[in-house]
Amino acid sequence: MIRNRPIPLVAILLSAVALVGACGGSSGPLGSVPVPSASAEPSVALGSPDVTPGASDEPSTQPSDAPTASSAPSPSPSAGSSGTTLVRSYFWLGGLPGSDGLVAVLREVPGTKSVATAAVNALLAGPTSGETARSITTAVPDGSKLLHLSIESGVATVDLSAEFESGGGSASVMTRLGQMVYTLTQFPTVKSVVFQIEGVTRTSFSSEGVVLDKPVTRADYVSLLPDIWVDRPAFNAAIGNPAHVTGNANVFEATFRISILDASGTAVADVQVMASCGTGCRGTFDTTIAYTVAKAQYGTLRVYNPSAKDGTPESIRDYRVWLTPKS
C-alpha cells in the first residue's frame, strides 16, 4: 500500500558517514548554528545548515500558528538538545498543477556519523500527521526498509526491501525514486544514485519498467518540481530575517514574486525575483528578503507567478516557516 496518494519523489542516504567541517558553526540572525556532531567523513558532507524553531511542527492535525512570546526560536535543532543533527527528507506537497511537487522537510536525528542513512530512514518513515494535514504526502510504499547504503566516488548505492518496488502507477514510481534521489543528493558529495532491491541492482524498476540503466541524478526528476521550487528554507524551517531563499524556477521571462505572510495572513513583504533562466528553461535563484514582525511566529513563505494576461497569481506554493523580528 502507498501511504497517502501517489506522488513523485525519492530518497536515500548513507550509513556510517559523518558531518563535514565545512558545515561548522556559523552566526546569523538566528544566532549560532551548532557544529554538526562528529568529524567529517570524506564521502559525505552536509550542505548549508538549516535551523528549526524550538517548537517544531506539532503531531496534531491542527498545528498552532499563534505567535509566541519569545523573540526568536532556539538556534539549536531542538530546545536543550545536544548531539543532534538536522537532515532533510523529500516528500510531496500537493496543490494545483504547476504548484504541486517535491518539498524538503526537516528531520532532527540523534548525533550520528551515519547521516545519510538517518535521512533515508526518515524518508521511509513518511510525513508526520501535522505534515499530512498540510497536504504533504509520500509515494514510498508502507513497509519499505533500507537494507544497505554505500557511497563511493560521488555515487550512492541504496539497497531497499521489495516493498519499495511494489504497487502504484508510473507517476507513483517516478515520485518515490525522485524522493530518494533528492534526499540522498542533499549531501554535496553525493551526485548520483544507483538503486538495488534485495541486493540486486535494478536497470528496470517495478512493473512499470522505469529505466535505470545508469546512476540517476536530480536532473532526471526535474519534472517532479513545481514551476517555482524553493529548496531553502525547508518546510517548517526558521527563515531568518532577512530571509534567505534559494531554489529554481521555470516561469515566463524568468520573473516571479515571493511574499512573506505573518500568522494572521497579512503580507509583511512582497518582492519580485528573477531566476537565471525562464520561459522553457529552469533557472536558479538566490535572494534575501527583509520583513517586519513584532513577535516570533509561524507564517508563510509564498511564491507565485503573476499571469502575463492580467496579473492573476498562478503557480502559488505556500511553505510554512518560522518568522522572527529583525535583529
C-alpha positions as a Python dict, from the first residue, in 0.01 Angstrom:
ca = {
    (1, 'M'): (0, 0, 0),
    (2, 'I'): (125, 352, -76),
    (3, 'R'): (89, 593, 206),
    (4, 'N'): (-144, 879, 122),
    (5, 'R'): (-169, 950, -250),
    (6, 'P'): (89, 860, -516),
    (7, 'I'): (332, 1138, -578),
    (8, 'P'): (679, 1183, -722),
    (9, 'L'): (996, 1181, -516),
    (10, 'V'): (1287, 976, -399),
    (11, 'A'): (1546, 950, -123),
    (12, 'I'): (1840, 753, 1),
    (13, 'L'): (2123, 806, 240),
    (14, 'L'): (2435, 667, 392),
    (15, 'S'): (2526, 451, 690),
    (16, 'A'): (2849, 536, 858),
    (17, 'V'): (2910, 884, 731),
    (18, 'A'): (2995, 1194, 924),
    (19, 'L'): (2922, 1557, 908),
    (20, 'V'): (3156, 1791, 731),
    (21, 'G'): (3369, 2062, 884),
    (22, 'A'): (3252, 2299, 612),
    (23, 'C'): (2920, 2280, 786),
    (24, 'G'): (3071, 2418, 1101),
    (25, 'G'): (2903, 2663, 1326),
    (26, 'S'): (2808, 2994, 1172),
    (27, 'S'): (2639, 3304, 1302),
    (28, 'G'): (2338, 3485, 1167),
    (29, 'P'): (2008, 3648, 1261),
    (30, 'L'): (1902, 3336, 1450),
    (31, 'G'): (2225, 3308, 1646),
    (32, 'S'): (2495, 3045, 1619),
    (33, 'V'): (2420, 2727, 1428),
    (34, 'P'): (2569, 2433, 1619),
    (35, 'V'): (2859, 2245, 1466),
    (36, 'P'): (2734, 1906, 1339),
    (37, 'S'): (2817, 1606, 1554),
    (38, 'A'): (3131, 1403, 1489),
    (39, 'S'): (3407, 1476, 1245),
    (40, 'A'): (3381, 1491, 870),
    (41, 'E'): (3387, 1168, 671),
    (42, 'P'): (3531, 1216, 322),
    (43, 'S'): (3239, 1061, 135),
    (44, 'V'): (2956, 1271, 277),
    (45, 'A'): (2924, 1637, 362),
    (46, 'L'): (2620, 1831, 471),
    (47, 'G'): (2504, 2133, 279),
    (48, 'S'): (2416, 2473, 422),
    (49, 'P'): (2282, 2439, 776),
    (50, 'D'): (1909, 2452, 837),
    (51, 'V'): (1763, 2600, 1153),
    (52, 'T'): (1446, 2485, 1323),
    (53, 'P'): (1235, 2665, 1586),
    (54, 'G'): (1247, 2546, 1945),
    (55, 'A'): (897, 2407, 1900),
    (56, 'S'): (869, 2225, 1571),
    (57, 'D'): (559, 2105, 1393),
    (58, 'E'): (317, 1951, 1639),
    (59, 'P'): (191, 1596, 1576),
    (60, 'S'): (-171, 1710, 1598),
    (61, 'T'): (-376, 1765, 1285),
    (62, 'Q'): (-410, 2132, 1368),
    (63, 'P'): (-65, 2274, 1444),
    (64, 'S'): (-72, 2610, 1615),
    (65, 'D'): (29, 2914, 1413),
    (66, 'A'): (-4, 3160, 1701),
    (67, 'P'): (288, 3396, 1769),
    (68, 'T'): (499, 3302, 2067),
    (69, 'A'): (627, 3527, 2341),
    (70, 'S'): (989, 3466, 2254),
    (71, 'S'): (1159, 3691, 2003),
    (72, 'A'): (1341, 3408, 1828),
    (73, 'P'): (1347, 3029, 1820),
    (74, 'S'): (1622, 2828, 1977),
    (75, 'P'): (1918, 2823, 1740),
    (76, 'S'): (1985, 2459, 1823),
    (77, 'P'): (1795, 2177, 1649),
    (78, 'S'): (1565, 2144, 1949),
    (79, 'A'): (1539, 2311, 2286),
    (80, 'G'): (1805, 2184, 2521),
    (81, 'S'): (1928, 1912, 2284),
    (82, 'S'): (2289, 1846, 2207),
    (83, 'G'): (2446, 1593, 1979),
    (84, 'T'): (2163, 1611, 1729),
    (85, 'T'): (2170, 1683, 1360),
    (86, 'L'): (1917, 1823, 1115),
    (87, 'V'): (1875, 1638, 787),
    (88, 'R'): (1626, 1674, 505),
    (89, 'S'): (1381, 1423, 365),
    (90, 'Y'): (1188, 1498, 48),
    (91, 'F'): (814, 1442, 24),
    (92, 'W'): (531, 1568, -197),
    (93, 'L'): (344, 1893, -137),
    (94, 'G'): (4, 1883, -304),
    (95, 'G'): (-155, 2167, -496),
    (96, 'L'): (-286, 2271, -835),
    (97, 'P'): (-91, 2177, -1148),
    (98, 'G'): (224, 2386, -1157),
    (99, 'S'): (230, 2427, -780),
    (100, 'D'): (246, 2064, -663),
    (101, 'G'): (577, 1881, -637),
    (102, 'L'): (867, 1776, -418),
    (103, 'V'): (929, 1954, -91),
    (104, 'A'): (1209, 1938, 166),
    (105, 'V'): (1113, 1884, 529),
    (106, 'L'): (1347, 1882, 826),
    (107, 'R'): (1415, 1583, 1045),
    (108, 'E'): (1609, 1605, 1370),
    (109, 'V'): (1810, 1289, 1430),
    (110, 'P'): (2042, 1187, 1714),
    (111, 'G'): (2404, 1276, 1653),
    (112, 'T'): (2543, 1010, 1421),
    (113, 'K'): (2814, 952, 1167),
    (114, 'S'): (2552, 776, 951),
    (115, 'V'): (2371, 1093, 849),
    (116, 'A'): (2276, 970, 502),
    (117, 'T'): (2126, 653, 650),
    (118, 'A'): (1935, 865, 900),
    (119, 'A'): (1793, 1082, 624),
    (120, 'V'): (1683, 781, 419),
    (121, 'N'): (1520, 615, 717),
    (122, 'A'): (1335, 939, 791),
    (123, 'L'): (1210, 937, 432),
    (124, 'L'): (1092, 577, 461),
    (125, 'A'): (910, 661, 787),
    (126, 'G'): (691, 909, 597),
    (127, 'P'): (546, 1250, 683),
    (128, 'T'): (412, 1336, 1028),
    (129, 'S'): (41, 1380, 1091),
    (130, 'G'): (96, 1755, 1115),
    (131, 'E'): (257, 1750, 771),
    (132, 'T'): (-14, 1538, 612),
    (133, 'A'): (-267, 1790, 746),
    (134, 'R'): (-82, 2043, 529),
    (135, 'S'): (-103, 1831, 211),
    (136, 'I'): (240, 1672, 244),
    (137, 'T'): (239, 1306, 137),
    (138, 'T'): (472, 1035, 12),
    (139, 'A'): (480, 784, -274),
    (140, 'V'): (702, 543, -80),
    (141, 'P'): (507, 221, -10),
    (142, 'D'): (443, 121, 352),
    (143, 'G'): (690, -129, 489),
    (144, 'S'): (982, -17, 272),
    (145, 'K'): (1312, -74, 452),
    (146, 'L'): (1670, 33, 395),
    (147, 'L'): (1893, -274, 375),
    (148, 'H'): (2225, -112, 295),
    (149, 'L'): (2369, 218, 180),
    (150, 'S'): (2717, 289, 46),
    (151, 'I'): (2876, 591, -118),
    (152, 'E'): (3179, 584, -340),
    (153, 'S'): (3318, 842, -582),
    (154, 'G'): (3001, 1053, -560),
    (155, 'V'): (2765, 761, -630),
    (156, 'A'): (2526, 640, -358),
    (157, 'T'): (2411, 280, -391),
    (158, 'V'): (2093, 223, -194),
    (159, 'D'): (1960, -127, -132),
    (160, 'L'): (1592, -136, -40),
    (161, 'S'): (1344, -407, 51),
    (162, 'A'): (1100, -545, -206),
    (163, 'E'): (819, -326, -72),
    (164, 'F'): (984, -17, -220),
    (165, 'E'): (926, -155, -570),
    (166, 'S'): (567, -266, -513),
    (167, 'G'): (242, -107, -624),
    (168, 'G'): (148, 220, -784),
    (169, 'G'): (143, 350, -1138),
    (170, 'S'): (419, 523, -1329),
    (171, 'A'): (366, 857, -1150),
    (172, 'S'): (398, 695, -808),
    (173, 'V'): (708, 503, -912),
    (174, 'M'): (880, 811, -1051),
    (175, 'T'): (788, 1009, -742),
    (176, 'R'): (931, 761, -492),
    (177, 'L'): (1251, 736, -695),
    (178, 'G'): (1274, 1113, -706),
    (179, 'Q'): (1214, 1143, -333),
    (180, 'M'): (1505, 911, -267),
    (181, 'V'): (1737, 1081, -514),
    (182, 'Y'): (1669, 1429, -376),
    (183, 'T'): (1708, 1305, -19),
    (184, 'L'): (2048, 1150, -89),
    (185, 'T'): (2179, 1432, -304),
    (186, 'Q'): (2120, 1687, -28),
    (187, 'F'): (2479, 1596, 57),
    (188, 'P'): (2709, 1786, -179),
    (189, 'T'): (2938, 1487, -221),
    (190, 'V'): (2656, 1264, -345),
    (191, 'K'): (2599, 1337, -714),
    (192, 'S'): (2401, 1032, -833),
    (193, 'V'): (2218, 723, -708),
    (194, 'V'): (2205, 354, -801),
    (195, 'F'): (1901, 154, -685),
    (196, 'Q'): (1911, -204, -563),
    (197, 'I'): (1620, -419, -448),
    (198, 'E'): (1708, -703, -211),
    (199, 'G'): (2072, -677, -316),
    (200, 'V'): (2011, -680, -693),
    (201, 'T'): (2095, -369, -897),
    (202, 'R'): (1793, -255, -1098),
    (203, 'T'): (1825, -143, -1459),
    (204, 'S'): (1446, -163, -1499),
    (205, 'F'): (1238, -69, -1197),
    (206, 'S'): (897, -213, -1098),
    (207, 'S'): (624, -347, -1325),
    (208, 'E'): (616, -2, -1486),
    (209, 'G'): (955, -75, -1641),
    (210, 'V'): (1116, 256, -1544),
    (211, 'V'): (1464, 251, -1699),
    (212, 'L'): (1754, 284, -1456),
    (213, 'D'): (2043, 188, -1685),
    (214, 'K'): (2280, 440, -1526),
    (215, 'P'): (2318, 624, -1196),
    (216, 'V'): (2037, 881, -1174),
    (217, 'T'): (2063, 1244, -1064),
    (218, 'R'): (1831, 1527, -964),
    (219, 'A'): (1813, 1631, -1328),
    (220, 'D'): (1637, 1302, -1410),
    (221, 'Y'): (1346, 1403, -1184),
    (222, 'V'): (1310, 1771, -1260),
    (223, 'S'): (956, 1701, -1385),
    (224, 'L'): (861, 1644, -1020),
    (225, 'L'): (929, 2006, -931),
    (226, 'P'): (666, 2283, -926),
    (227, 'D'): (703, 2584, -1156),
    (228, 'I'): (869, 2772, -869),
    (229, 'W'): (1062, 2544, -635),
    (230, 'V'): (1202, 2664, -304),
    (231, 'D'): (1463, 2425, -164),
    (232, 'R'): (1577, 2651, 120),
    (233, 'P'): (1420, 2718, 361),
    (234, 'A'): (1268, 2375, 410),
    (235, 'F'): (903, 2342, 511),
    (236, 'N'): (869, 2437, 883),
    (237, 'A'): (1224, 2575, 900),
    (238, 'A'): (1323, 2906, 1059),
    (239, 'I'): (1360, 3154, 775),
    (240, 'G'): (1584, 3418, 933),
    (241, 'N'): (1543, 3793, 894),
    (242, 'P'): (1625, 3891, 632),
    (243, 'A'): (1505, 3563, 488),
    (244, 'H'): (1744, 3375, 261),
    (245, 'V'): (1554, 3192, -14),
    (246, 'T'): (1703, 2970, -284),
    (247, 'G'): (1566, 2734, -546),
    (248, 'N'): (1486, 2719, -914),
    (249, 'A'): (1201, 2815, -1144),
    (250, 'N'): (1066, 2788, -1496),
    (251, 'V'): (838, 3088, -1547),
    (252, 'F'): (766, 3350, -1813),
    (253, 'E'): (1062, 3585, -1861),
    (254, 'A'): (1224, 3424, -1553),
    (255, 'T'): (1042, 3659, -1312),
    (256, 'F'): (807, 3575, -1026),
    (257, 'R'): (725, 3706, -679),
    (258, 'I'): (785, 3597, -321),
    (259, 'S'): (560, 3707, -35),
    (260, 'I'): (605, 3656, 336),
    (261, 'L'): (281, 3638, 537),
    (262, 'D'): (259, 3660, 915),
    (263, 'A'): (47, 3430, 1134),
    (264, 'S'): (-267, 3631, 1054),
    (265, 'G'): (-208, 3602, 679),
    (266, 'T'): (-103, 3965, 637),
    (267, 'A'): (174, 4022, 384),
    (268, 'V'): (482, 4166, 556),
    (269, 'A'): (696, 4152, 239),
    (270, 'D'): (637, 4104, -134),
    (271, 'V'): (922, 4126, -383),
    (272, 'Q'): (994, 4043, -745),
    (273, 'V'): (1261, 3780, -802),
    (274, 'M'): (1441, 3681, -1121),
    (275, 'A'): (1576, 3335, -1194),
    (276, 'S'): (1884, 3279, -1409),
    (277, 'C'): (1668, 3138, -1690),
    (278, 'G'): (1300, 3120, -1778),
    (279, 'T'): (1029, 3058, -2040),
    (280, 'G'): (1109, 2698, -2123),
    (281, 'C'): (1420, 2653, -1912),
    (282, 'R'): (1469, 2614, -1539),
    (283, 'G'): (1691, 2877, -1380),
    (284, 'T'): (1820, 2914, -1027),
    (285, 'F'): (1755, 3199, -784),
    (286, 'D'): (1914, 3312, -459),
    (287, 'T'): (1765, 3612, -280),
    (288, 'T'): (1727, 3775, 62),
    (289, 'I'): (1406, 3939, 180),
    (290, 'A'): (1364, 4166, 483),
    (291, 'Y'): (1030, 4167, 666),
    (292, 'T'): (880, 4304, 988),
    (293, 'V'): (704, 4110, 1265),
    (294, 'A'): (666, 4207, 1631),
    (295, 'K'): (700, 3854, 1769),
    (296, 'A'): (838, 3520, 1661),
    (297, 'Q'): (564, 3318, 1494),
    (298, 'Y'): (484, 3067, 1226),
    (299, 'G'): (400, 3232, 898),
    (300, 'T'): (401, 3154, 527),
    (301, 'L'): (658, 3191, 254),
    (302, 'R'): (453, 3218, -67),
    (303, 'V'): (590, 3202, -420),
    (304, 'Y'): (372, 3284, -718),
    (305, 'N'): (379, 3390, -1080),
    (306, 'P'): (158, 3685, -1186),
    (307, 'S'): (-8, 3586, -1514),
    (308, 'A'): (110, 3769, -1825),
    (309, 'K'): (-255, 3832, -1914),
    (310, 'D'): (-391, 4017, -1610),
    (311, 'G'): (-150, 3966, -1320),
    (312, 'T'): (-362, 3699, -1150),
    (313, 'P'): (-137, 3489, -923),
    (314, 'E'): (-54, 3149, -1072),
    (315, 'S'): (162, 2855, -964),
    (316, 'I'): (103, 2955, -600),
    (317, 'R'): (301, 2748, -349),
    (318, 'D'): (300, 2804, 27),
    (319, 'Y'): (568, 2694, 274),
    (320, 'R'): (508, 2710, 647),
    (321, 'V'): (809, 2887, 803),
    (322, 'W'): (919, 3038, 1135),
    (323, 'L'): (942, 3417, 1133),
    (324, 'T'): (1145, 3628, 1374),
    (325, 'P'): (1185, 4002, 1440),
    (326, 'K'): (1482, 4157, 1266),
    (327, 'S'): (1788, 4150, 1490),
}
